[in-house]
Amino acid sequence: MTKFLLLLAAALPLSAQTAEFVADPMPTPSCHASTIVEVRPGELLAAWFGGAAEGRPDVAIWSARRVD
């Protein structure tokens, strides 16, 4: 499983992309099942499961928000 989650967002529709880490360092040693949604123009929300390992009791849903 990847240790880092990359957030890829279109800077301009179909013309450019930016890349950045959602969290560095990640708050959990393992993450999976990430998703991203534009909640309103210019505002992105990413969410993923994170914890010690899949199926462990400390797994929770984490999220990060990016505006502009």
C-alpha positions in Angstrom: 0.0 0.0 0.0 1.3 3.4 -0.8 2.5 5.6 2.1 1.6 8.8 0.5 -1.6 10.1 -1.1 -1.2 12.4 -4.1 -3.9 14.9 -4.8 -4.2 15.6 -8.5 -6.5 18.5 -9.4 -7.2 20.3 -12.6 -6.0 23.9 -12.4 -7.8 24.8 -15.6 -10.4 22.5 -17.2 -8.6 20.1 -19.5 -5.6 22.3 -19.8 -3.3 21.9 -16.8 -2.8 19.8 -13.6 -1.2 20.4 -10.3 0.2 17.8 -7.9 0.7 18.1 -4.2 0.7 15.9 -1.1 -2.5 16.0 0.9 -0.5 15.5 4.1 3.3 15.2 4.6 4.0 13.2 6.6 0.8 11.2 6.4 -1.0 10.9 9.8 -1.3 7.1 9.5 1.1 4.4 8.3 -1.4 3.0 5.8 -4.1 4.4 3.6 -6.4 3.1 0.9 -9.7 3.7 -1.0 -9.2 7.4 -1.6 -11.7 9.6 -3.4 -11.8 13.2 -4.4 -14.8 15.5 -5.2 -15.2 19.1 -6.1 -17.8 20.3 -3.6 -18.1 23.8 -5.2 -16.0 25.6 -7.8 -12.4 25.8 -6.6 -13.0 23.6 -3.4 -11.8 20.0 -3.4 -12.4 17.4 -0.7 -10.3 14.2 -0.5 -11.2 11.3 1.8 -9.6 7.9 2.5 -9.4 5.1 5.0 -6.3 5.3 7.2 -4.8 3.4 10.2 -2.2 0.9 11.2 -3.3 -1.6 8.5 -6.5 -2.6 6.8 -9.0 -4.2 9.2 -7.3 -2.9 12.3 -9.5 -1.2 15.0 -7.7 2.2 14.6 -8.8 2.6 11.0 -10.9 5.7 10.4 -12.1 7.9 7.5 -9.7 10.8 7.1 -10.3 13.9 4.9 -8.5 17.0 3.6 -10.0 20.1 2.0 -8.3 22.4 -0.5 -9.8 25.8 -1.4 -8.6 27.7 -4.5 
